[in-house]
Amino acid sequence: MFLRHLSLVNYKNFDSKTLEFDPVINCLVGDNGVGKTNVLDSIYHLCFGKSYFNPVSTQNIKHDTDFFVVEGEFEKQGRTEKILCSFKKGTKKVIKRNGKPYEKFSEHIGFLPLVIISPSDRDLILEGSETRRKFMDGVISQSDKVYLQNLIKYNKVVSQRNSLLKYFAANRTFDKDTLSIYNEQMHTLGTAIHQKRVEFIEAFLPIFKEQYHNISEKDEQIDLTYDSQLSDDSLLHLLEKNIEKDRALQYTSVGVHKDDLNFTIAGHPIKKFGSQGQQKSFLIALKLAQFHFIKQLADTTPILLLDDIFDKLDENRVSHIVGLVKDENFGQIFISDTHADRTENVVKNIHQSYKIFTL
């Protein structure tokens, strides 16, 4: 699978831009602030229906305009797939595939698999559990529609249960029977989500460890573990046991929406004990493992976006990663960098077709 053509109108800093891409390697070079990352983000937008860096649609519109349009032409399994994503202030976002709008955006997830490696990935280590859950859910959802639908339903039930708890507090009332309906729904959906996450970590972990050792070239003991309240108790029991706490807090304090991933090196949290280099290697290994995991389950090779990759690794390591396109396991790669010469030195040694775009 590859992106052949990209057209932008009023997207971030672009008023109008059209690009024709190489099916293997594409390099976006130029000074900071010219829009290299915005081009990559527009490609992400076509694949996921939202920005990777700023999911607030209005903030992706160019200043002093009231709409944006991102359009792309993909080649997938011998077929041309035209995807259009548009948004106008005051209306709903529209995503179309070959001229036909999606009724639910979730139907589009996984159709055009993509992995992005970006300096902002450090949030996976530095931020709270929600960021790591989103990473895990994003990987699983690209190849499992049932999981994605269960997740959407589960989050909706949690929101409804929280509203009910607030209603109880505001009106100084309580109805155990009504609450139990939400408990049952949360239990059914949450148990299925938990089981799928357990299976995911079991399959993902060996791929991740292999990628880390390939990148770091060191024999370091890194690990990735799944932390869930459901590992020791059923969700139904947890909800019943914590009802008084939930009534006091006016929100649901237990469930798979509290799950986390633990990142460790030599048995210690990498956030506190990992060097900057170890953290960078850890994050890139996560993303490359995501690439391989999705490729194993999808029917096509994901597109790989490398945003400001030299910020993370030295030239030799970047050469190693880009060199993977020699392997038929990789498809189309996009690279952004501030130094055109540095980028060209890396890609011309791969002996694959490439294009360099100076923005």
KESE-440464 format. One record per residue (C-alpha): y negated, x, z. Coordinates in steps of 0.5 Angstrom, whole numbers, plus 500, padded with zeros to 3 digits. Layout:
BEGIN
<pt north="Y" east="X" up="Z"/>
...
END
This chain:
BEGIN
<pt north="500" east="500" up="500"/>
<pt north="493" east="502" up="499"/>
<pt north="486" east="500" up="498"/>
<pt north="483" east="501" up="491"/>
<pt north="476" east="498" up="491"/>
<pt north="471" east="496" up="497"/>
<pt north="465" east="492" up="496"/>
<pt north="460" east="491" up="502"/>
<pt north="454" east="487" up="503"/>
<pt north="449" east="487" up="509"/>
<pt north="454" east="490" up="513"/>
<pt north="452" east="495" up="519"/>
<pt north="447" east="500" up="515"/>
<pt north="449" east="498" up="508"/>
<pt north="445" east="493" up="504"/>
<pt north="450" east="494" up="498"/>
<pt north="455" east="499" up="497"/>
<pt north="461" east="499" up="492"/>
<pt north="467" east="505" up="493"/>
<pt north="473" east="506" up="488"/>
<pt north="478" east="510" up="492"/>
<pt north="484" east="515" up="491"/>
<pt north="491" east="512" up="493"/>
<pt north="492" east="518" up="497"/>
<pt north="487" east="522" up="500"/>
<pt north="479" east="519" up="501"/>
<pt north="474" east="524" up="505"/>
<pt north="467" east="521" up="507"/>
<pt north="462" east="526" up="508"/>
<pt north="455" east="527" up="510"/>
<pt north="450" east="527" up="516"/>
<pt north="451" east="523" up="523"/>
<pt north="448" east="516" up="522"/>
<pt north="449" east="515" up="514"/>
<pt north="455" east="510" up="515"/>
<pt north="461" east="514" up="514"/>
<pt north="464" east="511" up="520"/>
<pt north="462" east="504" up="518"/>
<pt north="466" east="505" up="512"/>
<pt north="472" east="506" up="516"/>
<pt north="470" east="500" up="520"/>
<pt north="469" east="495" up="514"/>
<pt north="476" east="497" up="512"/>
<pt north="479" east="496" up="519"/>
<pt north="475" east="489" up="518"/>
<pt north="479" east="487" up="512"/>
<pt north="486" east="488" up="515"/>
<pt north="484" east="485" up="522"/>
<pt north="479" east="480" up="521"/>
<pt north="474" east="484" up="526"/>
<pt north="470" east="490" up="527"/>
<pt north="474" east="496" up="531"/>
<pt north="468" east="498" up="534"/>
<pt north="464" east="492" up="536"/>
<pt north="468" east="485" up="535"/>
<pt north="461" east="481" up="536"/>
<pt north="460" east="479" up="529"/>
<pt north="453" east="478" up="529"/>
<pt north="452" east="485" up="531"/>
<pt north="455" east="487" up="524"/>
<pt north="450" east="484" up="520"/>
<pt north="445" east="489" up="517"/>
<pt north="438" east="488" up="521"/>
<pt north="433" east="483" up="518"/>
<pt north="439" east="479" up="514"/>
<pt north="443" east="473" up="517"/>
<pt north="450" east="475" up="513"/>
<pt north="455" east="480" up="511"/>
<pt north="460" east="480" up="506"/>
<pt north="466" east="485" up="506"/>
<pt north="471" east="485" up="500"/>
<pt north="477" east="489" up="498"/>
<pt north="482" east="490" up="493"/>
<pt north="489" east="492" up="496"/>
<pt north="495" east="494" up="492"/>
<pt north="501" east="492" up="496"/>
<pt north="508" east="492" up="493"/>
<pt north="506" east="492" up="486"/>
<pt north="501" east="486" up="487"/>
<pt north="494" east="486" up="488"/>
<pt north="491" east="483" up="494"/>
<pt north="484" east="481" up="494"/>
<pt north="481" east="480" up="501"/>
<pt north="474" east="477" up="503"/>
<pt north="471" east="477" up="510"/>
<pt north="464" east="474" up="511"/>
<pt north="460" east="472" up="516"/>
<pt north="453" east="468" up="517"/>
<pt north="449" east="467" up="523"/>
<pt north="450" east="460" up="526"/>
<pt north="457" east="459" up="522"/>
<pt north="464" east="461" up="523"/>
<pt north="467" east="467" up="520"/>
<pt north="471" east="466" up="514"/>
<pt north="477" east="471" up="512"/>
<pt north="480" east="469" up="505"/>
<pt north="486" east="472" up="501"/>
<pt north="486" east="471" up="494"/>
<pt north="481" east="466" up="494"/>
<pt north="484" east="462" up="499"/>
<pt north="481" east="462" up="507"/>
<pt north="486" east="463" up="513"/>
<pt north="486" east="457" up="517"/>
<pt north="488" east="461" up="523"/>
<pt north="486" east="469" up="523"/>
<pt north="492" east="471" up="527"/>
<pt north="496" east="469" up="520"/>
<pt north="493" east="475" up="517"/>
<pt north="495" east="480" up="523"/>
<pt north="500" east="485" up="520"/>
<pt north="499" east="483" up="513"/>
<pt north="495" east="489" up="512"/>
<pt north="498" east="494" up="517"/>
<pt north="493" east="500" up="519"/>
<pt north="492" east="505" up="524"/>
<pt north="485" east="508" up="526"/>
<pt north="484" east="515" up="530"/>
<pt north="477" east="515" up="533"/>
<pt north="473" east="519" up="538"/>
<pt north="472" east="512" up="542"/>
<pt north="480" east="512" up="543"/>
<pt north="478" east="516" up="549"/>
<pt north="477" east="509" up="552"/>
<pt north="485" east="508" up="553"/>
<pt north="485" east="514" up="558"/>
<pt north="478" east="513" up="561"/>
<pt north="477" east="505" up="561"/>
<pt north="481" east="500" up="565"/>
<pt north="488" east="496" up="564"/>
<pt north="485" east="491" up="559"/>
<pt north="484" east="497" up="554"/>
<pt north="491" east="499" up="554"/>
<pt north="494" east="492" up="554"/>
<pt north="490" east="491" up="548"/>
<pt north="493" east="497" up="545"/>
<pt north="500" east="495" up="547"/>
<pt north="499" east="488" up="544"/>
<pt north="496" east="491" up="538"/>
<pt north="502" east="495" up="536"/>
<pt north="507" east="489" up="537"/>
<pt north="503" east="484" up="534"/>
<pt north="502" east="487" up="527"/>
<pt north="510" east="487" up="526"/>
<pt north="512" east="481" up="531"/>
<pt north="508" east="474" up="529"/>
<pt north="512" east="470" up="535"/>
<pt north="509" east="475" up="540"/>
<pt north="502" east="474" up="538"/>
<pt north="503" east="467" up="538"/>
<pt north="506" east="467" up="545"/>
<pt north="500" east="472" up="547"/>
<pt north="495" east="467" up="544"/>
<pt north="498" east="461" up="548"/>
<pt north="499" east="465" up="554"/>
<pt north="491" east="467" up="555"/>
<pt north="489" east="460" up="553"/>
<pt north="494" east="457" up="559"/>
<pt north="491" east="462" up="564"/>
<pt north="484" east="460" up="562"/>
<pt north="485" east="453" up="563"/>
<pt north="489" east="455" up="570"/>
<pt north="482" east="458" up="572"/>
<pt north="478" east="452" up="570"/>
<pt north="482" east="448" up="574"/>
<pt north="482" east="453" up="580"/>
<pt north="474" east="453" up="579"/>
<pt north="474" east="445" up="579"/>
<pt north="478" east="445" up="585"/>
<pt north="473" east="449" up="589"/>
<pt north="467" east="445" up="586"/>
<pt north="470" east="439" up="588"/>
<pt north="474" east="441" up="595"/>
<pt north="480" east="438" up="592"/>
<pt north="487" east="440" up="590"/>
<pt north="493" east="438" up="586"/>
<pt north="499" east="442" up="586"/>
<pt north="503" east="438" up="581"/>
<pt north="497" east="439" up="576"/>
<pt north="497" east="446" up="578"/>
<pt north="505" east="447" up="577"/>
<pt north="504" east="445" up="570"/>
<pt north="500" east="451" up="568"/>
<pt north="505" east="455" up="572"/>
<pt north="511" east="453" up="568"/>
<pt north="507" east="454" up="562"/>
<pt north="505" east="461" up="564"/>
<pt north="512" east="463" up="567"/>
<pt north="515" east="461" up="560"/>
<pt north="510" east="465" up="556"/>
<pt north="509" east="471" up="560"/>
<pt north="517" east="472" up="561"/>
<pt north="517" east="472" up="554"/>
<pt north="511" east="477" up="553"/>
<pt north="514" east="481" up="559"/>
<pt north="521" east="482" up="556"/>
<pt north="518" east="484" up="549"/>
<pt north="513" east="489" up="552"/>
<pt north="519" east="492" up="556"/>
<pt north="523" east="493" up="549"/>
<pt north="517" east="496" up="546"/>
<pt north="516" east="501" up="551"/>
<pt north="523" east="503" up="550"/>
<pt north="523" east="504" up="543"/>
<pt north="516" east="507" up="543"/>
<pt north="517" east="512" up="548"/>
<pt north="521" east="517" up="544"/>
<pt north="517" east="517" up="538"/>
<pt north="511" east="518" up="542"/>
<pt north="514" east="524" up="546"/>
<pt north="516" east="527" up="539"/>
<pt north="509" east="526" up="536"/>
<pt north="506" east="529" up="542"/>
<pt north="510" east="536" up="542"/>
<pt north="509" east="536" up="534"/>
<pt north="501" east="536" up="536"/>
<pt north="501" east="540" up="542"/>
<pt north="506" east="545" up="540"/>
<pt north="507" east="546" up="548"/>
<pt north="513" east="544" up="552"/>
<pt north="509" east="539" up="557"/>
<pt north="512" east="533" up="561"/>
<pt north="508" east="527" up="558"/>
<pt north="510" east="520" up="560"/>
<pt north="508" east="513" up="558"/>
<pt north="510" east="508" up="563"/>
<pt north="510" east="500" up="563"/>
<pt north="507" east="497" up="570"/>
<pt north="508" east="490" up="571"/>
<pt north="508" east="485" up="577"/>
<pt north="514" east="482" up="573"/>
<pt north="518" east="488" up="574"/>
<pt north="520" east="486" up="581"/>
<pt north="519" east="478" up="581"/>
<pt north="519" east="472" up="577"/>
<pt north="512" east="470" up="575"/>
<pt north="513" east="463" up="577"/>
<pt north="515" east="466" up="584"/>
<pt north="509" east="470" up="584"/>
<pt north="504" east="464" up="582"/>
<pt north="507" east="460" up="588"/>
<pt north="506" east="466" up="593"/>
<pt north="499" east="467" up="591"/>
<pt north="496" east="460" up="591"/>
<pt north="492" east="461" up="597"/>
<pt north="489" east="467" up="594"/>
<pt north="488" east="464" up="587"/>
<pt north="484" east="458" up="590"/>
<pt north="480" east="463" up="594"/>
<pt north="478" east="467" up="588"/>
<pt north="478" east="461" up="583"/>
<pt north="482" east="465" up="578"/>
<pt north="489" east="467" up="577"/>
<pt north="491" east="474" up="580"/>
<pt north="498" east="475" up="578"/>
<pt north="501" east="475" up="571"/>
<pt north="502" east="479" up="565"/>
<pt north="495" east="479" up="564"/>
<pt north="495" east="484" up="569"/>
<pt north="500" east="489" up="566"/>
<pt north="498" east="496" up="565"/>
<pt north="500" east="503" up="562"/>
<pt north="501" east="509" up="566"/>
<pt north="499" east="516" up="562"/>
<pt north="502" east="522" up="566"/>
<pt north="503" east="529" up="565"/>
<pt north="507" east="533" up="569"/>
<pt north="508" east="527" up="573"/>
<pt north="500" east="526" up="575"/>
<pt north="495" east="521" up="571"/>
<pt north="493" east="525" up="565"/>
<pt north="486" east="522" up="567"/>
<pt north="485" east="526" up="573"/>
<pt north="490" east="532" up="571"/>
<pt north="490" east="533" up="564"/>
<pt north="485" east="538" up="560"/>
<pt north="481" east="535" up="555"/>
<pt north="485" east="538" up="550"/>
<pt north="491" east="535" up="553"/>
<pt north="488" east="528" up="553"/>
<pt north="486" east="529" up="546"/>
<pt north="493" east="531" up="544"/>
<pt north="496" east="525" up="548"/>
<pt north="491" east="520" up="544"/>
<pt north="493" east="522" up="537"/>
<pt north="500" east="522" up="539"/>
<pt north="499" east="515" up="541"/>
<pt north="496" east="513" up="535"/>
<pt north="501" east="517" up="530"/>
<pt north="507" east="514" up="534"/>
<pt north="503" east="507" up="533"/>
<pt north="503" east="509" up="525"/>
<pt north="511" east="511" up="525"/>
<pt north="513" east="505" up="530"/>
<pt north="509" east="500" up="525"/>
<pt north="512" east="503" up="519"/>
<pt north="519" east="502" up="522"/>
<pt north="518" east="495" up="523"/>
<pt north="513" east="493" up="517"/>
<pt north="515" east="492" up="510"/>
<pt north="510" east="497" up="508"/>
<pt north="506" east="504" up="510"/>
<pt north="500" east="503" up="514"/>
<pt north="493" east="506" up="512"/>
<pt north="491" east="511" up="516"/>
<pt north="484" east="512" up="518"/>
<pt north="482" east="519" up="521"/>
<pt north="474" east="518" up="524"/>
<pt north="471" east="524" up="526"/>
<pt north="478" east="528" up="527"/>
<pt north="475" east="535" up="527"/>
<pt north="471" east="532" up="534"/>
<pt north="478" east="532" up="537"/>
<pt north="482" east="538" up="534"/>
<pt north="481" east="544" up="531"/>
<pt north="482" east="545" up="523"/>
<pt north="489" east="548" up="524"/>
<pt north="491" east="541" up="527"/>
<pt north="488" east="537" up="522"/>
<pt north="491" east="541" up="517"/>
<pt north="498" east="539" up="520"/>
<pt north="496" east="532" up="521"/>
<pt north="493" east="531" up="514"/>
<pt north="499" east="535" up="511"/>
<pt north="504" east="529" up="513"/>
<pt north="501" east="526" up="507"/>
<pt north="506" east="531" up="503"/>
<pt north="512" east="527" up="506"/>
<pt north="513" east="520" up="503"/>
<pt north="513" east="517" up="510"/>
<pt north="505" east="517" up="509"/>
<pt north="501" east="513" up="505"/>
<pt north="493" east="512" up="504"/>
<pt north="489" east="516" up="509"/>
<pt north="481" east="516" up="510"/>
<pt north="478" east="522" up="513"/>
<pt north="470" east="522" up="516"/>
<pt north="467" east="529" up="517"/>
<pt north="460" east="532" up="517"/>
<pt north="462" east="538" up="514"/>
<pt north="464" east="537" up="506"/>
<pt north="467" east="544" up="506"/>
<pt north="471" east="544" up="512"/>
<pt north="474" east="537" up="510"/>
<pt north="475" east="540" up="502"/>
<pt north="479" east="546" up="505"/>
<pt north="484" east="542" up="509"/>
<pt north="485" east="537" up="503"/>
<pt north="486" east="541" up="497"/>
<pt north="491" east="545" up="501"/>
<pt north="495" east="539" up="501"/>
<pt north="496" east="539" up="493"/>
<pt north="495" east="531" up="493"/>
<pt north="490" east="527" up="489"/>
<pt north="484" east="526" up="493"/>
<pt north="476" east="524" up="493"/>
<pt north="470" east="526" up="496"/>
<pt north="465" east="521" up="498"/>
<pt north="458" east="524" up="500"/>
<pt north="454" east="519" up="503"/>
END
